[in-house]
C-alpha cells in the first residue's frame, strides 16, 4: 500500500493537533511525498496509526491529507438496532477504505417512535429504507432547511424504488437538543459531522463522486 501526501502535512506521534506536539513528536511532510505503508495499526476519528515501510517507524496521519493507492474505494455502512421506543435510537455510521475502517461515528435516521421494524415506509417520519444500493454524493452543498442548517450530501437513488420516498441526505442533526432525529436522512451530531464527516468527504471529491452506502437494521 502506498500513501501520498496531498498537502503539506505532518507525521505525528499522537492523533492530536500538530501545534500541541513537541518538535521531536512530529515530522513535516511536503505535498507529494510518497510513503509505503506496511500495516494500519489502528484508527482514531480521522487519524490513522500506520507502520511505514523502509524501517521508518510508526506514525499517526490525518487521513484527509493523504491519498491511498491500492487501498480501494471508500464505502459506508449505517446500522441501527430497531425498536418501538419513543426515545431516539442511535446506530453507527462506519466508513471503510479497502476493507479498513477509517471512521466510526454515532448516527441515526427517522424520528422518535418511528424507528421500529417496517417504519421505513412512513413518509417524513420513518428511517431510511434498508438495502445495499444506496450512495452518498461527495458533492455536497449548504442547505438552510430547518433541521439541516449546513452541508447536505444527497443520498441516491431518489426516489427509493421500493417505497417511493426521496430527498434523503447525510447531514448534521441541527435540532438534536429540541427534536432529535430526521425525516429519513442519516444525521450526525454537529461536532462529529463538522469535524470528521465533512473533512473525510471533502478529501474524496477528486477520486470518488459517490460513496456506496449499505443500510442494515437488526
C-alpha positions as CSV (number, residue, x, y, z in Angstrom):
1,X,0.0,0.0,0.0
2,X,1.3,3.5,-0.9
3,X,0.3,6.8,0.7
4,X,0.9,10.2,-1.0
5,X,0.6,13.5,0.8
6,X,-2.0,15.7,-1.0
7,X,-0.9,18.7,1.0
8,X,1.9,19.8,3.3
9,X,1.2,17.8,6.4
10,X,2.7,16.0,9.4
11,X,3.7,12.6,10.7
12,X,2.7,12.6,14.4
13,X,3.4,10.5,17.4
14,X,-0.2,11.2,18.7
15,X,-3.5,11.8,17.0
16,X,-3.8,15.4,18.1
17,X,-3.3,18.9,16.6
18,X,0.3,19.3,15.4
19,X,0.6,22.6,17.3
20,X,0.3,20.7,20.6
21,X,3.2,18.4,19.9
22,X,6.9,18.9,20.6
23,X,9.3,19.1,17.7
24,X,10.6,15.6,18.3
25,X,7.0,14.3,18.2
26,X,6.3,15.3,14.6
27,X,7.8,15.4,11.1
28,X,6.9,17.9,8.4
29,X,6.0,16.2,5.2
30,X,5.9,18.2,1.9
31,X,3.0,17.7,-0.5
32,X,3.7,14.9,-3.0
33,X,5.8,12.9,-0.6
34,X,5.2,9.1,-1.0
35,X,5.4,6.5,1.8
36,X,5.0,2.7,1.5
37,X,2.7,1.5,4.4
38,X,3.2,-2.0,5.7
39,X,0.3,-2.0,8.1
40,X,-2.6,0.0,9.5
41,X,-2.3,-0.4,13.3
42,X,-5.5,1.5,14.5
43,X,-7.7,4.4,13.8
44,X,-9.0,7.3,15.9
45,X,-11.5,9.5,14.2
46,X,-9.9,10.9,11.1
47,X,-6.4,9.8,12.2
48,X,-4.8,6.5,11.3
49,X,-1.8,4.9,13.1
50,X,0.3,3.3,10.4
51,X,3.6,1.3,10.2
52,X,5.7,2.8,7.4
53,X,8.0,0.7,5.2
54,X,11.8,1.1,5.0
55,X,12.1,0.9,8.8
56,X,10.6,4.5,9.1
57,X,8.6,3.5,12.2
58,X,5.0,4.0,13.2
59,X,3.2,7.4,13.0
60,X,-0.2,8.9,13.1
61,X,-1.5,10.6,10.0
62,X,-4.5,12.8,9.3
63,X,-6.4,10.9,6.6
64,X,-7.9,13.7,4.6
65,X,-4.4,14.9,3.9
66,X,-3.4,11.7,2.1
67,X,-4.4,9.7,-1.0
68,X,-4.1,5.9,-0.8
69,X,-3.0,3.8,-3.8
70,X,-4.1,0.3,-3.6
71,X,-6.3,0.8,-0.6
72,X,-9.6,0.6,-2.6
73,X,-12.8,2.5,-2.7
74,X,-14.3,4.2,0.3
75,X,-17.6,2.7,1.3
76,X,-20.1,3.4,4.2
77,X,-22.5,1.3,6.3
78,X,-25.2,2.7,8.5
79,X,-26.5,0.2,11.1
80,X,-29.2,0.5,13.8
81,X,-31.0,-1.9,16.2
82,X,-34.6,-1.1,15.6
83,X,-37.2,-0.8,18.4
84,X,-40.6,0.7,19.2
85,X,-39.1,3.0,21.8
86,X,-40.5,6.5,22.0
87,X,-36.9,7.8,22.5
88,X,-34.5,8.4,19.7
89,X,-32.2,5.4,19.0
90,X,-28.7,5.8,17.7
91,X,-26.8,3.5,15.5
92,X,-23.4,3.8,13.8
93,X,-22.1,5.1,10.5
94,X,-18.9,3.4,9.5
95,X,-16.6,4.4,6.6
96,X,-14.1,1.9,5.3
97,X,-11.4,2.0,2.6
98,X,-10.3,-1.2,1.1
99,X,-12.0,-3.0,4.0
100,X,-10.1,-1.0,6.6
101,X,-12.2,1.1,8.9
102,X,-11.3,4.8,8.7
103,X,-14.2,6.4,10.6
104,X,-16.9,5.2,13.0
105,X,-19.4,7.7,14.5
106,X,-22.8,7.7,16.1
107,X,-25.7,8.4,13.7
108,X,-29.4,8.0,13.5
109,X,-32.3,8.1,11.0
110,X,-36.0,8.7,11.5
111,X,-38.0,10.3,14.2
112,X,-38.5,9.1,17.8
113,X,-41.2,6.4,17.8
114,X,-40.6,5.7,14.1
115,X,-37.6,3.5,14.2
116,X,-39.3,0.2,14.6
117,X,-39.0,-2.6,12.0
118,X,-41.1,-1.6,9.0
119,X,-41.1,2.1,9.9
120,X,-39.0,2.9,6.8
121,X,-42.3,3.1,4.8
122,X,-43.5,6.0,6.8
123,X,-43.1,9.2,4.8
124,X,-41.5,12.1,6.6
125,X,-41.0,10.1,9.8
126,X,-39.6,6.7,9.3
127,X,-35.9,5.7,9.0
128,X,-34.0,5.3,5.7
129,X,-35.1,2.2,3.9
130,X,-32.7,-0.8,4.3
131,X,-30.6,-2.0,1.4
132,X,-27.2,-2.2,-0.3
133,X,-27.9,0.1,-3.3
134,X,-27.6,3.5,-1.7
135,X,-24.9,6.0,-2.4
136,X,-23.8,9.3,-0.8
137,X,-22.8,12.1,-3.1
138,X,-19.4,13.7,-2.3
139,X,-20.5,16.9,-4.0
140,X,-22.4,18.4,-1.0
141,X,-23.9,21.8,-0.8
142,X,-25.1,24.2,2.0
143,X,-28.7,24.0,2.8
144,X,-30.6,26.3,5.2
145,X,-33.6,24.0,5.6
146,X,-34.8,23.5,9.2
147,X,-33.0,20.5,10.7
148,X,-30.1,20.8,8.3
149,X,-28.6,24.3,8.5
150,X,-25.3,23.3,7.0
151,X,-23.7,20.9,4.4
152,X,-26.0,18.4,2.8
153,X,-24.8,15.3,0.9
154,X,-27.5,13.8,-1.2
155,X,-28.3,10.1,-0.9
156,X,-29.5,8.3,-4.0
157,X,-31.5,6.6,-5.6
158,X,-34.2,9.3,-5.4
159,X,-36.9,8.3,-5.2
160,X,-36.3,4.9,-3.5
161,X,-37.7,2.3,-5.8
162,X,-39.3,0.2,-3.1
163,X,-41.1,3.0,-1.1
164,X,-41.2,6.0,-3.4
165,X,-39.6,8.1,-0.6
166,X,-36.9,10.5,-1.5
167,X,-34.9,13.7,-0.8
168,X,-32.6,11.8,1.6
169,X,-29.2,13.1,2.6
170,X,-26.4,12.9,5.1
171,X,-26.2,16.0,7.3
172,X,-25.8,17.2,10.9
173,X,-28.7,17.0,13.3
174,X,-29.1,20.7,13.9
175,X,-32.2,20.1,16.1
176,X,-30.7,17.5,18.4
177,X,-31.4,19.5,21.6
178,X,-35.0,20.1,20.7
179,X,-36.3,17.3,18.5
180,X,-33.6,14.8,17.6
181,X,-33.7,12.6,14.5
182,X,-34.7,13.2,10.9
183,X,-37.4,12.7,8.3
184,X,-35.4,9.7,6.9
185,X,-32.0,11.3,6.4
186,X,-28.9,10.0,8.2
187,X,-28.0,12.6,10.8
188,X,-24.9,13.0,12.9
189,X,-24.1,15.2,15.9
190,X,-22.7,18.6,14.9
191,X,-19.2,18.1,16.3
192,X,-18.7,14.7,14.5
193,X,-20.3,16.0,11.3
194,X,-18.3,19.2,11.0
195,X,-15.1,17.9,12.5
196,X,-14.9,14.4,10.9
197,X,-17.5,13.7,8.2
198,X,-17.0,16.9,6.2
199,X,-13.2,16.6,6.1
200,X,-13.4,13.0,5.1
201,X,-15.9,13.6,2.2
202,X,-14.1,16.7,1.0
203,X,-10.9,14.6,0.7
204,X,-12.7,12.2,-1.6
205,X,-14.1,14.7,-4.1
206,X,-11.2,14.3,-6.6
207,X,-11.3,10.5,-6.6
208,X,-15.0,9.5,-5.9
209,X,-18.2,11.2,-7.0
210,X,-20.1,9.0,-4.6
211,X,-19.7,6.7,-1.6
212,X,-21.5,3.3,-1.8
213,X,-23.8,3.0,1.2
214,X,-25.4,0.0,2.9
215,X,-28.2,0.4,5.4
216,X,-28.6,-2.5,7.8
217,X,-31.2,-2.9,10.6
218,X,-31.4,-5.6,13.3
